[in-house]
Structure formats: structure tokens, C-alpha cells
Amino acid sequence: MPRKIRLATVCQRGQFRPTYQQTCDYFANLLTAIWPQRPDIVCLPEIFATAGQHGRAETFAQPVPGPITDRFAALAREHRCYVICPLLTWQEGRVYNSAVVLGRQGEVVGIYNKAHPVTCAADYREMEHGVTPGTEDVPVFDLDCGRIGIQICFDIEFPETWACLANKGAELVFWPSAYDGGEPLAAYAQMHNYYVASAVWSNHSRLVNPLGEELEKTGRTAWICREIDLDYLVVHNDFHTGLIDELARLYGRDVTTRQMPESGKILIETNSPDLPLAAVTERFGLVPRREYIARHRDAYRYLRQGEPAPAQAPAFLGRPPYQAVSLAEWDRLRSGN
């Protein structure tokens, strides 16, 4: 069934204050415009509270819980909303560029430590004035509204951690950052078929869908809040040719599809609580794009060694590729008649 959530993200627009307390005040005030939208999750920019201040990372790092997270945990608790709160943290004697996930009750749900801080020295001996890189085995966080991942700023240059999040089943990835990011955000979204939402120091925080399409970005206002559905499926066109017409004939407005002919991908969502996406998937023998790619990799291992690849049994077994197959014909093929 549909799993609608309301996602909000903000941009800093160069609003850097002399103290972290003043910057926290600025963002708390900014969020007052968002709370009436009743968001399920809000993301703040990279180390927003100390952005624009100069000095060693340890000068600005705080424990978790600490003053910055306490301030926004109170807002999370008051508005029953998850808040992604990026800041410099002290952990076991080291400083990390982190994003703390605060729960609807203000609790610390988890911490992501930036895997790839950028060098601040031409000889690469130091990162971000004393920041330690986090692990590349990046975590996902299971929230009541979906499974999320986080990447921060320079992580955008390292495809392996974005792929790691996909392999762990992330449905939505947040990217707090110091800059806008541009086309790589869309590339990762369409490559791994998850939503990507950014929150930046500059002007354009954005929301990108699993086909890589930009749904919305900040402009006139410093924030966006939009409903998305995390019960979605992306399939490759190869064995699903003609699917959109058949879905429309059978389900009408109860199913929404969005096709990207250039990349051969189709996004499918249901609109009725009485029509689970799992039922649509079973009825049409749909195979998620991620599974489609993984099954190819399984076959390649044998073929590259000159061995026959073992037969696999995907849900669309029996359907020919690149051909439109009617639902009646699919029923006949599936039954073996």
C-alpha cells in the first residue's frame, strides 16, 4: 500500500552567524515556517551551526548528545518529526564530520560519520582541519517512515558508498553539503533508484526522484516540503515492454507510472490503500531493476570462466524481451499453455 511521507529540506543561503548559538536560533526560526506542513523528516545542511567559522575542527566539535543536538532534539520531540542534524562531533577522542539522526521523541537514532572528508592541505596529510574519515561501510537507518541513508558533501565524489547504501536497501538518501552538487545527485538517484534530498549552504537544496528527475528545489523560499511515496518500484524496460498500457487498462488511476525512455526505466507507484504494490508486482511478474542487474552479475561470473550459466527463475520467466505482451498473453505464458 502507499507509504506517503512528508520530507522537508532547507538551504543556508550563506547565513553564517558569529556563534553556533546564533546560527541555531536562525534555523529554529526558519523551521517555524515548515512545522505547519507537518513533515515526517527534516534535513539541515552540513555542519550548519559552525559553518563559516575558521579554526581547528576540535574547536567546534561537540559530544552527542550535546548543546546543538539538544536544541534540535527538543524541536523534533515537540513536532514529532525526525531531524537530521549535521555537526562536528567528538567520538572516542576523534573528531568527525557527522549527521545525527534525531527521532520523533528527540532521541538519537544513529550517527553517520562522513566517509570522505576533503583535504585542507596540498600534501593530503590532513582533512578538514582535523576531521577523521568515517568507515566506507556506511550505515542505513530504519525509521518508521522508511529506510534512509546519508552522504555528506565530498562523499559525492566516491560512488562506492552510494552503491553501498543501495545494496543495503536505502529508499531515500540525504546529502547535507557545503555546495549545490549539481548533476551527480540525479546520476546517483537514477543509478541506484532511490530518492535523493540535499540540504546545502548555498542556494539550491533539491529533491530528486528514483529516475533522476528533479522534483523541486529551493528558490524563492529557503525550504521545500513535499510528499513522496516510499512504496515504489523501478523496473527496466527490457522484459516490461508495454507494461504501462497494461497497468492503465487494469488499474486506471489506482496506479501511477513514470517512464524514462532514454534510460529504459519505469517508476511504478500505487494510489489506493486497497492495492498493495506487492499485488501489482505479483500480477505482472515485475522484477525490480536492482534485482535485474544483480542477476546479470551472477550469470557473468560463470560465462567469464567459460562455464554455462545456471538457469535462473525471475518473476518474468517465460516473457520475451523487448516485446509488448498483453496481460492475457502473459497469463497464458505463465501457465505454460
C-alpha positions, 0 to 999 in steps of 0.5 A: 500500500502507499507509504506517503511521507512528508520530507522537508529540506532547507538551504543556508543561503550563506547565513553564517552567524558569529556563534553556533548559538546564533546560527541555531536560533536562525534555523529554529526560526526558519523551521517555524515556517515548515512545522505547519506542513507537518513533515515526517523528516527534516534535513539541515545542511552540513555542519550548519551551526559552525559553518563559516567559522575558521579554526581547528575542527576540535574547536567546534566539535561537540559530544552527542548528545550535546548543546546543538543536538539538544536544541534540535532534539527538543524541536523534533520531540515537540513536532514529532518529526525526525531531524537530521542534524549535521555537526562536528562531533567528538567520538572516542577522542576523534573528531568527525564530520557527522549527521545525527539522526534525531527521532520523533521523541528527540532521541538519537537514532544513529550517527553517520560519520562522513566517509570522505572528508576533503583535504585542507592541505596540498600534501593530503596529510590532513582533512578538514582541519582535523576531521577523521574519515568515517568507515566506507561501510556506511550505515542505513537507518530504519525509521518508521517512515522508511529506510534512509541513508546519508552522504555528506558533501565530498562523499559525492565524489566516491560512488562506492558508498552510494552503491553501498547504501543501495545494496543495503536497501536505502529508499531515500538518501540525504546529502547535507553539503557545503555546495549545490552538487549539481548533476551527480545527485540525479546520476546517483538517484537514477543509478541506484533508484532511490530518492535523493534530498540535499540540504546545502549552504548555498542556494539550491537544496533539491529533491530528486526522484528514483529516475533522476528527475528533479522534483523541486528545489529551493528558490524563492523560499529557503525550504521545500516540503513535499510528499513522496511515496516510499512504496515504489518500484523501478523496473527496466524496460527490457522484459516490461515492454508495454507494461504501462498500457497494461497497468492503465487498462487494469488499474486506471488511476489506482496506479501511477507510472513514470517512464524514462525512455532514454534510460529504459526505466519505469517508476511504478507507484500505487494510489489506493490503500486497497492495492498493495504494490506487492499485488501489482508486482505479483500480477505482472511478474515485475522484477525490480531493476536492482534485482535485474542487474544483480542477476546479470552479475551472477550469470557473468561470473560463470560465462567469464570462466567459460562455464554455462550459466545456471538457469535462473527463475525471475518473476518474468520467466517465460516473457520475451524481451523487448516485446509488448505482451498483453496481460492475457498473453502473459497469463497464458505464458505463465501457465505454460499453455 
